[in-house]
Amino acid sequence: MGEYPTIRYAPPKEDLVIDLMARLGDAWRYEDPVANTLLWHDVKVRVASPKSLYKK
């Protein structure tokens, strides 16, 4: 996984891009980021809020 344990997936011919994070590092715990649960193709997906991702 290296220093940045993120996988970016973009299906061919689609506008959708997904970043999958294997770990959050030392600064975060799984419970820490403010997240929204969205429904995408009948699947519930937990998505971190932009404010959480930009935390200084």
KEVEX-512102 format. One record per residue: residue number from 1; x, y negated, z of N, C-alpha, C in turn. Coordinates in steps of 0.1 Angstrom, whole numbers, plus 2048, in hexadecimal, padded with zeros to 3 digits. Layout:
KEVEX-512102
R seq n.px n.py n.pz ca.px ca.py ca.pz c.px c.py c.pz
R NUM    X    Y    Z     X     Y     Z    X    Y    Z
...
//
This chain:
KEVEX-512102
R seq n.px n.py n.pz ca.px ca.py ca.pz c.px c.py c.pz
R   1  808  80C  800   800   800   800  809  7F3  800
R   2  814  7F4  806   81D   7E8   806  818  7DD  80E
R   3  81D  7D1  80C   81B   7C6   814  80C  7C1  812
R   4  807  7C2  806   7F9   7BD   804  7F0  7C9  800
R   5  7E9  7CF  80A   7E1   7DB   808  7D4  7D8  802
R   6  7D4  7D2  7F6   7C7   7CE   7F0  7C7  7D4  7E2
R   7  7BC  7DA  7DE   7BA   7DF   7D0  7B0  7D6  7C9
R   8  7B3  7D1  7BE   7AA   7C9   7B6  7A4  7D2  7AB
R   9  797  7D2  7AA   790   7DA   7A0  787  7D1  797
R  10  789  7D2  78A   780   7CB   781  77C  7D4  776
R  11  76F  7D8  776   76B   7E2   76B  76D  7DB  75D
R  12  770  7E4  753   771   7DF   746  764  7D8  741
R  13  766  7CD  73B   75A   7C5   735  750  7C0  73F
R  14  754  7BE  74B   74C   7B9   756  752  7AD  75C
R  15  749  7A4  761   74E   798   768  751  79B  777
R  16  74D  7A6  77C   74E   7A9   78A  75D  7AD  78D
R  17  762  7A7  798   770   7AB   79D  76E  7AE  7AC
R  18  774  7B9  7B0   772   7BD   7BE  781  7BF  7C4
R  19  783  7B9  7D0   78F   7BB   7D7  78C  7C4  7E3
R  20  793  7D0  7E3   791   7DA   7EE  79D  7D8  7F7
R  21  79A  7D6  804   7A5   7D4   80E  7A7  7E0  816
R  22  7B3  7E6  816   7B5   7F2   81E  7B8  7EF  82D
R  23  7BD  7E3  830   7BF   7DE   83D  7BF  7CF  83E
R  24  7BD  7CA  849   7BB   7BB   84B  7C8  7B5  851
R  25  7D2  7BD  854   7DE   7B7   85A  7DD  7B5  869
R  26  7E6  7AE  86F   7E6   7AB   87D  7DE  7A0  881
R  27  7DA  797  878   7D3   78B   87C  7C4  78E  87E
R  28  7BF  799  879   7B1   79C   879  7AE  7AA  87E
R  29  7A2  7AB  884   79C   7B8   887  790  7B9  87D
R  30  78C  7C5  87B   780   7C8   872  774  7BF  876
R  31  772  7BD  883   766   7B6   888  768  7A7  886
R  32  774  7A2  884   776   793   885  770  78B  879
R  33  772  78F  86D   76D   786   862  75E  785  862
R  34  759  778  860   74B   777   85E  747  77D  850
R  35  73E  786  850   73B   78D   844  72C  78D  842
R  36  728  78F  835   71A   790   831  719  79E  82B
R  37  70D  7A4  82E   70A   7B1   827  701  7AE  81B
R  38  706  7B2  810   6FF   7B0   803  6FA  7BD  7FE
R  39  6F0  7BD  7F6   6EB   7C9   7EF  6EF  7C8  7E0
R  40  6F7  7D2  7DC   6FC   7D2   7CE  6F9  7E0  7C8
R  41  6F0  7E0  7BF   6EC   7EC   7B8  6E7  7F7  7C3
R  42  6DF  7F2  7CC   6DA   7FA   7D7  6E4  7FF  7E1
R  43  6F0  7F9  7E2   6FA   7FD   7EB  6FD  7F0  7F4
R  44  6FD  7F2  801   700   7E7   80A  70F  7E6  80B
R  45  714  7D9  808   722   7D6   808  725  7CB  812
R  46  72F  7CD  81A   733   7C2   824  73D  7B9  81D
R  47  73A  7AC  81C   743   7A3   815  747  798  81F
R  48  754  796  820   759   78B   829  755  77D  823
R  49  751  774  82B   74D   767   827  759  75F  821
R  50  758  756  818   763   74E   813  76A  746  81F
R  51  763  742  829   769   73B   834  772  744  83C
R  52  76E  751  83D   777   75A   844  783  75D  83C
R  53  782  75E  82F   78D   761   827  797  756  826
R  54  793  74A  828   79B   73E   827  7A0  739  835
R  55  79E  741  83F   7A2   73D   84D  7B1  739  84E
R  56  7B3  72E  854   7C1   729   855  7C7  72E  862
//
